[in-house]
Amino acid sequence: MKVFDSGMPDEEYWNSLFDISLIVDWLDLEVVRDPIVEIGCGYGTFTIPVAREAKAEVQAFDIDQAMIETARRNAARADIHNAYFNLRDVVEDGTGLEPESSGMVLLFNILHFEGRRDLLDEASRILKPRGVVAIIHWRKDIPTPRGPRVESRPDKEMIMDSIRNLGLSCDGNSRIIEPYHWGMQLIKSSNNSKEIK
Ligand SMILES: C[S@@+](CC[C@H](N)C(=O)[O-])C[C@H]1O[C@@H](n2cnc3c(N)ncnc32)[C@H](O)[C@@H]1O
Protein backbone atom coordinates (compact mmCIF):
# COMPACT_ATOMS: atom_id res chain seq x y z
CA MET A 1 0.00 0.00 0.00
CA LYS A 2 1.54 3.26 -1.09
CA VAL A 3 1.27 5.84 1.68
CA PHE A 4 -1.19 8.54 0.58
CA ASP A 5 0.25 11.94 -0.34
CA SER A 6 3.69 10.39 -0.70
CA GLY A 7 4.22 11.20 -4.37
CA MET A 8 7.18 13.38 -5.21
CA PRO A 9 7.51 16.69 -7.06
CA ASP A 10 10.42 17.50 -9.36
CA GLU A 11 13.69 16.29 -7.83
CA GLU A 12 15.59 19.57 -7.82
CA TYR A 13 12.67 21.35 -6.19
CA TRP A 14 12.25 18.58 -3.56
CA ASN A 15 15.93 18.72 -2.63
CA SER A 16 15.74 22.52 -2.23
CA LEU A 17 13.21 22.14 0.60
CA PHE A 18 15.71 20.76 3.14
CA ASP A 19 18.91 21.73 4.82
CA ILE A 20 20.37 18.32 4.00
CA SER A 21 23.72 18.76 5.78
CA LEU A 22 21.99 19.93 8.95
CA ILE A 23 19.85 16.78 8.94
CA VAL A 24 22.81 14.48 8.24
CA ASP A 25 24.78 16.13 11.08
CA TRP A 26 21.80 15.68 13.41
CA LEU A 27 21.94 11.91 12.77
CA ASP A 28 25.39 11.67 14.42
CA LEU A 29 26.43 8.88 12.04
CA GLU A 30 29.89 8.70 13.53
CA VAL A 31 28.60 6.42 16.28
CA VAL A 32 26.52 4.11 14.03
CA ARG A 33 28.44 0.92 13.20
CA ASP A 34 25.61 -1.31 11.97
CA PRO A 35 23.58 -1.09 8.76
CA ILE A 36 21.35 1.92 8.27
CA VAL A 37 17.89 1.38 6.80
CA GLU A 38 15.76 4.01 5.04
CA ILE A 39 12.09 3.30 4.46
CA GLY A 40 10.63 5.29 1.54
CA CYS A 41 13.90 6.63 0.12
CA GLY A 42 12.45 8.62 -2.78
CA TYR A 43 15.21 10.14 -4.94
CA GLY A 44 17.87 9.17 -2.41
CA THR A 45 17.94 12.78 -1.17
CA PHE A 46 19.13 11.52 2.23
CA THR A 47 20.29 8.01 1.34
CA ILE A 48 23.24 9.30 -0.62
CA PRO A 49 24.67 11.85 1.81
CA VAL A 50 24.04 9.39 4.67
CA ALA A 51 25.88 6.62 2.78
CA ARG A 52 28.74 9.01 2.14
CA GLU A 53 29.16 9.71 5.87
CA ALA A 54 28.26 6.26 7.18
CA LYS A 55 30.70 3.65 8.40
CA ALA A 56 28.21 0.94 7.43
CA GLU A 57 26.03 0.01 4.45
CA VAL A 58 22.68 1.65 3.80
CA GLN A 59 19.66 -0.44 2.79
CA ALA A 60 17.03 1.80 1.20
CA PHE A 61 13.47 0.76 0.32
CA ASP A 62 10.78 2.29 -1.85
CA ILE A 63 7.54 1.02 -3.35
CA ASP A 64 7.98 3.07 -6.52
CA GLN A 65 10.13 1.57 -9.29
CA ALA A 66 10.91 4.99 -10.79
CA MET A 67 12.19 6.23 -7.41
CA ILE A 68 14.41 3.19 -6.99
CA GLU A 69 15.87 3.60 -10.47
CA THR A 70 16.51 7.32 -9.97
CA ALA A 71 18.04 6.80 -6.53
CA ARG A 72 20.32 4.05 -7.89
CA ARG A 73 21.41 6.33 -10.73
CA ASN A 74 22.01 9.22 -8.31
CA ALA A 75 24.13 6.96 -6.08
CA ALA A 76 26.21 5.76 -9.03
CA ARG A 77 26.78 9.36 -10.19
CA ALA A 78 27.85 10.30 -6.67
CA ASP A 79 30.27 7.33 -6.64
CA ILE A 80 28.48 5.76 -3.67
CA HIS A 81 28.99 2.00 -3.34
CA ASN A 82 27.59 1.21 0.12
CA ALA A 83 23.92 2.00 -0.62
CA TYR A 84 21.53 -0.72 -1.82
CA PHE A 85 18.11 0.13 -3.23
CA ASN A 86 15.25 -2.33 -2.79
CA LEU A 87 11.87 -2.18 -4.53
CA ARG A 88 9.40 -3.23 -1.83
CA ASP A 89 6.09 -2.37 -0.23
CA VAL A 90 7.31 -2.06 3.32
CA VAL A 91 3.85 -1.28 4.71
CA GLU A 92 2.50 -4.62 3.42
CA ASP A 93 5.59 -6.81 3.53
CA GLY A 94 8.01 -5.25 6.03
CA THR A 95 11.69 -4.94 5.11
CA GLY A 96 12.51 -8.65 5.16
CA LEU A 97 15.66 -7.82 7.13
CA GLU A 98 16.84 -9.97 10.03
CA PRO A 99 15.67 -9.05 13.53
CA GLU A 100 18.13 -6.86 15.46
CA SER A 101 20.37 -6.40 12.43
CA SER A 102 20.42 -2.61 12.02
CA GLY A 103 21.91 0.37 13.79
CA MET A 104 19.57 3.09 12.56
CA VAL A 105 16.27 3.36 10.70
CA LEU A 106 15.29 6.54 8.84
CA LEU A 107 11.58 7.34 8.53
CA PHE A 108 11.62 10.63 6.66
CA ASN A 109 8.40 12.24 5.44
CA ILE A 110 6.48 8.98 5.53
CA LEU A 111 4.69 8.68 8.87
CA HIS A 112 1.59 10.75 7.97
CA PHE A 113 -0.76 7.77 7.76
CA GLU A 114 -2.77 5.64 10.15
CA GLY A 115 -0.44 2.67 9.74
CA ARG A 116 2.54 4.54 11.18
CA ARG A 117 2.64 2.20 14.17
CA ASP A 118 3.27 -0.77 11.82
CA LEU A 119 6.31 0.95 10.31
CA LEU A 120 7.59 1.87 13.77
CA ASP A 121 7.06 -1.74 14.88
CA GLU A 122 9.08 -2.96 11.88
CA ALA A 123 11.80 -0.42 12.69
CA SER A 124 11.93 -1.68 16.27
CA ARG A 125 12.07 -5.32 15.11
CA ILE A 126 15.12 -4.80 12.88
CA LEU A 127 17.02 -2.52 15.25
CA LYS A 128 19.73 -3.76 17.55
CA PRO A 129 19.34 -2.76 21.20
CA ARG A 130 20.31 0.92 21.55
CA GLY A 131 19.72 1.42 17.81
CA VAL A 132 18.01 4.64 16.70
CA VAL A 133 14.87 5.47 14.73
CA ALA A 134 15.26 8.94 13.21
CA ILE A 135 12.07 10.65 12.10
CA ILE A 136 11.60 13.88 10.22
CA HIS A 137 8.37 15.36 9.02
CA TRP A 138 6.78 18.59 7.81
CA ARG A 139 6.02 21.16 10.47
CA LYS A 140 2.42 21.91 11.33
CA ASP A 141 3.04 25.29 12.97
CA ILE A 142 3.97 27.26 9.86
CA PRO A 143 2.88 27.27 6.23
CA THR A 144 5.09 24.97 4.16
CA PRO A 145 5.44 24.87 0.38
CA ARG A 146 4.83 21.07 0.24
CA GLY A 147 3.77 18.24 2.48
CA PRO A 148 0.63 16.24 3.15
CA ARG A 149 -2.45 17.91 4.61
CA VAL A 150 -1.71 19.41 7.99
CA GLU A 151 -4.11 17.17 10.00
CA SER A 152 -2.29 14.07 8.82
CA ARG A 153 1.22 15.28 9.71
CA PRO A 154 2.52 13.59 12.84
CA ASP A 155 3.85 15.55 15.78
CA LYS A 156 5.81 14.34 18.76
CA GLU A 157 2.68 13.41 20.74
CA MET A 158 1.30 11.33 17.87
CA ILE A 159 4.60 9.46 17.55
CA MET A 160 4.77 8.85 21.32
CA ASP A 161 1.24 7.49 21.15
CA SER A 162 2.19 5.18 18.27
CA ILE A 163 5.24 3.62 19.96
CA ARG A 164 3.54 2.34 23.10
CA ASN A 165 4.92 -1.14 23.92
CA LEU A 166 7.15 -1.24 20.84
CA GLY A 167 10.39 -1.16 22.85
CA LEU A 168 11.19 2.36 21.69
CA SER A 169 11.61 5.50 23.75
CA CYS A 170 12.31 9.12 22.97
CA ASP A 171 15.88 10.14 23.76
CA GLY A 172 14.88 13.78 24.17
CA ASN A 173 16.44 14.59 20.82
CA SER A 174 13.47 16.38 19.26
CA ARG A 175 13.86 19.68 17.44
CA ILE A 176 12.77 22.00 14.70
CA ILE A 177 14.87 21.46 11.59
CA GLU A 178 14.70 24.70 9.68
CA PRO A 179 13.17 25.65 7.42
CA TYR A 180 10.13 23.37 7.17
CA HIS A 181 10.70 20.22 9.21
CA TRP A 182 10.94 18.86 12.71
CA GLY A 183 12.71 15.72 13.85
CA MET A 184 12.90 13.29 16.72
CA GLN A 185 15.02 10.28 17.57
CA LEU A 186 13.86 7.14 19.35
CA ILE A 187 16.06 4.53 21.00
CA LYS A 188 15.45 0.78 20.97
CA SER A 189 15.28 -0.65 24.45
CA SER A 190 18.42 -2.48 25.54
CA ASN A 191 16.58 -5.45 27.07
CA ASN A 192 14.28 -8.03 25.51
CA SER A 193 11.12 -6.52 26.92
CA LYS A 194 8.96 -4.41 24.60
CA GLU A 195 7.75 -2.47 27.64
CA ILE A 196 9.21 0.97 28.12
CA LYS A 197 8.49 2.48 31.49
C1 LIG B 1 7.35 11.92 0.50
S1 LIG B 1 8.49 10.75 -0.15
C2 LIG B 1 9.90 10.96 0.94
C3 LIG B 1 11.18 10.42 0.34
C4 LIG B 1 12.41 10.51 1.25
N1 LIG B 1 12.18 9.83 2.51
C5 LIG B 1 12.74 11.96 1.51
O1 LIG B 1 12.38 12.47 2.58
O2 LIG B 1 13.35 12.59 0.62
C6 LIG B 1 7.84 9.21 0.45
C7 LIG B 1 8.41 8.00 -0.29
O3 LIG B 1 7.87 6.83 0.33
C8 LIG B 1 7.56 5.91 -0.68
N2 LIG B 1 6.54 4.98 -0.17
C9 LIG B 1 5.23 5.22 -0.01
N3 LIG B 1 4.60 4.13 0.44
C10 LIG B 1 5.56 3.16 0.58
C11 LIG B 1 5.53 1.80 0.97
N4 LIG B 1 4.37 1.20 1.32
N5 LIG B 1 6.69 1.09 1.00
C12 LIG B 1 7.86 1.69 0.62
N6 LIG B 1 7.94 2.97 0.21
C13 LIG B 1 6.81 3.70 0.19
C14 LIG B 1 7.08 6.77 -1.85
O4 LIG B 1 7.16 6.08 -3.09
C15 LIG B 1 8.02 7.97 -1.75
O5 LIG B 1 9.17 7.80 -2.56
The ligand as an SDF file (V2000), in Angstrom:
LIG
                    3D

 27 29  0  0  0  0  0  0  0  0999 V2000
    7.3520   11.9180    0.4960 C   0  0  0  0  0  0  0  0  0  0  0  0
    8.4950   10.7530   -0.1500 S   0  0  0  0  0  0  0  0  0  0  0  0
    9.9030   10.9630    0.9370 C   0  0  0  0  0  0  0  0  0  0  0  0
   11.1840   10.4220    0.3380 C   0  0  0  0  0  0  0  0  0  0  0  0
   12.4100   10.5120    1.2520 C   0  0  0  0  0  0  0  0  0  0  0  0
   12.1770    9.8280    2.5050 N   0  0  0  0  0  0  0  0  0  0  0  0
   12.7410   11.9580    1.5060 C   0  0  0  0  0  0  0  0  0  0  0  0
   12.3780   12.4740    2.5820 O   0  0  0  0  0  0  0  0  0  0  0  0
   13.3550   12.5890    0.6160 O   0  0  0  0  0  0  0  0  0  0  0  0
    7.8440    9.2060    0.4530 C   0  0  0  0  0  0  0  0  0  0  0  0
    8.4090    8.0040   -0.2890 C   0  0  0  0  0  0  0  0  0  0  0  0
    7.8680    6.8310    0.3300 O   0  0  0  0  0  0  0  0  0  0  0  0
    7.5630    5.9060   -0.6780 C   0  0  0  0  0  0  0  0  0  0  0  0
    6.5360    4.9780   -0.1710 N   0  0  0  0  0  0  0  0  0  0  0  0
    5.2260    5.2220   -0.0120 C   0  0  0  0  0  0  0  0  0  0  0  0
    4.6010    4.1290    0.4400 N   0  0  0  0  0  0  0  0  0  0  0  0
    5.5610    3.1610    0.5750 C   0  0  0  0  0  0  0  0  0  0  0  0
    5.5260    1.7960    0.9700 C   0  0  0  0  0  0  0  0  0  0  0  0
    4.3750    1.2030    1.3200 N   0  0  0  0  0  0  0  0  0  0  0  0
    6.6860    1.0910    0.9960 N   0  0  0  0  0  0  0  0  0  0  0  0
    7.8620    1.6890    0.6220 C   0  0  0  0  0  0  0  0  0  0  0  0
    7.9410    2.9730    0.2080 N   0  0  0  0  0  0  0  0  0  0  0  0
    6.8120    3.7040    0.1940 C   0  0  0  0  0  0  0  0  0  0  0  0
    7.0770    6.7710   -1.8480 C   0  0  0  0  0  0  0  0  0  0  0  0
    7.1630    6.0840   -3.0870 O   0  0  0  0  0  0  0  0  0  0  0  0
    8.0180    7.9700   -1.7530 C   0  0  0  0  0  0  0  0  0  0  0  0
    9.1670    7.8040   -2.5610 O   0  0  0  0  0  0  0  0  0  0  0  0
  1  2  1  0
  2  3  1  0
  2 10  1  0
  3  4  1  0
  4  5  1  0
  5  6  1  0
  5  7  1  0
  7  8  2  0
  7  9  1  0
 10 11  1  0
 11 12  1  0
 11 26  1  0
 12 13  1  0
 13 14  1  0
 13 24  1  0
 14 15  1  0
 14 23  1  0
 15 16  2  0
 16 17  1  0
 17 18  1  0
 17 23  2  0
 18 19  1  0
 18 20  2  0
 20 21  1  0
 21 22  2  0
 22 23  1  0
 24 25  1  0
 24 26  1  0
 26 27  1  0
M  CHG  2   2   1   9  -1
M  END
$$$$
